[in-house]
Amino acid sequence: MFRSFSPARIWTLASATVTQLVRMKIMAFLLVFCVIVVAAGFAFPVMNPEQQLKLLKDVSFGALQVFSVVIAIVSTALLLPRDLEDRTLYTILSKPVPRYEYLIGKLLGVLVLIGAGLILMDIAFSAVLWLRQNIVFAQALAALKQEGTATPETIAQLQEFVGRQGLTWNIHLGVLAIFLKASVIAALSLMISCFASSTLFTVVIALLTTIIGHGQGLIREYFLSEGMNQMMKKAGSALLAVITPDLGVFDVVDTIINGELVSAFSVGVMVGTAAMYVTGYAVVSHLLFVEKEL
Amino acid sequence: MPDSDSPPAAVTVENLTKVFKAGLGKQAFVAVKDVSLTVQTGEVYGLIGPNGSGKSTTMKAILGLLAPTVGKTTIFGKSSTEVESRRDVGFLPENPYFYKHLSGLETLLFYGRLCSMTGRDLKDKAREMLVLTGLEDAANRRVAGFSKGMLQRLGLAQALLHQPRLVILDEPTAGVDPAGSRKIRDLIMGFKENGITVLVTSHLLEQIQEVCDRVGIMAHGSMVREGRLDDLISVENETELVLANASPDLLAEIRSLVESKGAKLVRSGHSRTTLERLFLEATEEPQ
């Protein structure tokens, strides 16, 4: 009995994609990340406790963002054109595999890889941050004792401060935001690769769109603020949102680095926006790919 | 008219035309023009023609990889545009490539899973195919290190893995040495004995002649000849007689008899083997 939608076939394609990317040594970035995190965590002991923890979070989140965006663009851009150039696509699509399953499988494979990579990096990051916050706390407490100002109030203040700047659930929400942003960029790259003539074209266009997507708020503010009626502003915003994803929605990392909390509402907006863009790009990818002459 | 109760033909191509659109200011390219053919179940059909004659485009249309501009194609009665039509098809493309990061066995497991095969059945079948194609020693080697001939054999293994009723082979002997080529020919003969339908293209016309029941000859995107091989290649007004151990006297007697009856002896001489047979005999001799 033939099933027109098979999660097992999708998973077969996704796991082959993960294996392909892993064997391309893409995960070597994890090792580089660990080195960066450890260096950021222990390289500047002369800074004050706040600066030390902020710097660690800043550098680590930066590395996480670079990893996720690079993998999302490059690995997705590599997959479809390479299968077409190598004619591997012929042998896959001459099996009873609907084209949308192929696309979903490829996208899922990239997302699984990015997700797994981010989880591993989150674990390493959290471990270093936890270790660092304990060291910072111990050092600050020793300094207070030496100065003779270690009252229960100052110790409580110190605990509250280190707790806010140290390891909290906020850190994981930041990693989630990075993953959601990478999902949108991967889906966008997949869509571009469905009509692109080469891997390089896909990478360049996806990178440009990602950069513009980060500045969408600024563009909207600059071009759509003055001398326009409400209708034109709405139309302009909608057009901008169609051309590039609004990646500013996912930029909560600075808030987290400053020790502020990310609200449940913000998380909901991020998840909803990511789902909308990923679904939209996946549908357009299918419409482009289903008509593609192989 | 075909009987409505009879099983559908393995492949039908009806008035297929494929036009590739070109860029702005360029003329569209007509790859296939009004081609029709039918491959009956259990038959070995050879599609031959020079490069650029439209063979591969026709095959891709049959497999649903290309949408016809005009006409339609079916596999076992189902339109090629339906994914389900490919359930009973095994396809070997010309110069196949596979994921280089996978081993030979992993490649077959991957394709088997795409055909909804699972568990012990899949593993056993994959091993069986590796043995059938002589790749059992390369089961755990990465495909990146495979030679062209090995890739071709792996392609054949993935095409046969799910026991298809129709096998489509695009230049199956390209890049394969004569011994491997002969093995592929024997496999095609085996398919025929087991009732598997085969649609094959090849530049090696001698091989096509050896295995095919019917052939279609394409040129410039059109079907220029089609029919049973025996009918197409027989010369109506000539008869062949092969004698063994005939003495010169007997040959002279036959010659004079032929002339006395008003017929004409076109040629005589020693039968010749083919270079392929000579190569195989020479290379298979024990050292």
Interface residues (C-beta under 8 A of the other chain):
Chain A: F2 R3 S4 S6 A8 R9 T12 L13 A16 T19 Q20 R23 M24 D86 R87 T88 Y90 T91 I92 L93 S94 K95 P96 V97 P98 E291 E293 L294
Chain B: F20 K60 L63 G64 L65 L66 A67 V83 E84 R86 R87 V89 F91 P93 N95 P96 Y97 F98 Y99 H101 L102 F110 Y111 R113 L114 C115 S116 T118 G155 Q158 H162 I168
